[in-house]
Amino acid sequence: MNRSIRILTVVIAATLSLSACAAEPGPAAEDESGTTDVKMSYVAFSGIAPTLLAIDNSTYERHGLNVEGSIAASPAAILSGLVNGELQIGFTTIPTLISAVQEGVPIKCIASADGIGATAPPADISNALLVAPDSAVTSAAELEGKRIGVIALGSLNHLIAMDLIAQAGGDPSTVEFVQLPLPQTGDALVGHQVDAAITTEPFTLPLLDKKFRMLGSADAPGGLTSERTTKCFAASDQFIAANPEVVKHFIAAQDEALTYAQDHLDEALAMLPQILDLSPEAALATETGLIFQPGIAPADVEYLQDKMVEFGWVDETRSVKDYVYSPGDTE
């Protein structure tokens, strides 16, 4: 396993294992109306718009759930909250979950968080590899031996960067990856702190408007996220076992939320100023790079796991059932 990823996953696993000892998630509590309270957390990005809209228009409530949403800094922080019982349901990328599960963390995806990656322009700019306007680099293959900014080591963005370099004929193992918050991407590229960076919407389009150049996108045809589910809402194995009906209702509500958001895109995008520093006009102009579509295809999880094995992030291939829960599964 890649040393930096191995260190990251061991730290995550150790943190979560200690957290798991602190609390044993039990049955979720119902309020006087019979609605079940659910504490849910997510990261702030454009793809979470369907969830915000579902909270706003009472989709979850119609399925018997009183969802209390909160913003977290990263999927790793969310996983910790799930296992120690502070959260019941939380957002994660599937690669982060795969790494955690292979390190012994008892957690599974239960529903798609944001659908699948779109491919038609301009939606294929979301998961993009950018360089500064004055950069001499013209291909991702030329990034060998250079520094690339990603939102977190071991993140989906990190995996995307490695895959784009490999697809261009370069060797991603020679690259130094550094953590770079998305809002700082432009300054870091102009200041030559990094040679390239992975961005996602709503941060990509403003940089392209300023003549930053895109070397590739994971949402383009054949890309890592192209027409694939790469993110999910997850719950701990303990919570799933204790609350199968709550999980079943959440899956139904989340599937409805994604379908509704796809059919009412402006309504969903209008929610983004709640969590991102965007004007209403900028929110409506956001290209999410997504088709809000329910369901997690097993082939998508297998594909991501194969990529992680290819790049040395995990050591073995496991069954999709180790990562994704379905209401018909037996515990």
KAJONOR-V486122 format. One record per residue. BURIAL is I if it has 16 or more other ideal C-beta (glycine too) atoms within 10 Angstrom, else O. Layout:
BURIAL, BURIAL
This chain:
I, I, O, O, I, I, O, I, I, O, O, I, I, O, I, I, O, O, I, I, O, O, O, O, I, O, O, I, O, O, O, O, O, O, I, I, O, I, I, I, I, I, I, O, I, I, I, I, I, I, I, I, I, I, I, O, I, O, I, I, O, O, I, I, I, I, I, O, I, O, O, I, O, I, I, I, O, I, I, I, I, I, I, I, I, I, I, I, I, I, I, I, I, I, I, I, I, I, I, I, I, I, I, O, I, I, I, I, I, I, I, I, I, I, I, I, I, I, I, O, O, O, I, I, I, I, I, I, I, I, I, I, O, O, I, O, I, O, O, I, I, I, I, O, O, I, I, I, I, I, I, I, I, I, I, I, I, I, I, I, I, I, I, I, I, I, I, I, O, I, O, I, O, O, I, O, I, O, O, I, O, I, O, O, I, I, O, I, I, O, O, O, O, I, I, I, I, I, I, I, I, I, I, I, I, O, I, O, O, O, O, I, I, I, I, I, I, I, I, I, O, O, I, I, I, I, I, I, I, I, I, I, I, I, I, I, I, I, I, I, O, I, I, O, O, I, I, I, I, I, I, I, I, I, I, I, I, I, O, I, I, I, O, O, I, O, O, I, I, I, I, I, O, I, I, I, O, I, O, O, O, I, I, O, O, I, I, I, I, I, I, I, I, I, O, I, I, O, O, I, I, O, O, I, I, O, I, I, O, O, I, O, I, I, O, O, O, O, O, I, O, O, I, I, I, O, O, O, O, O, O
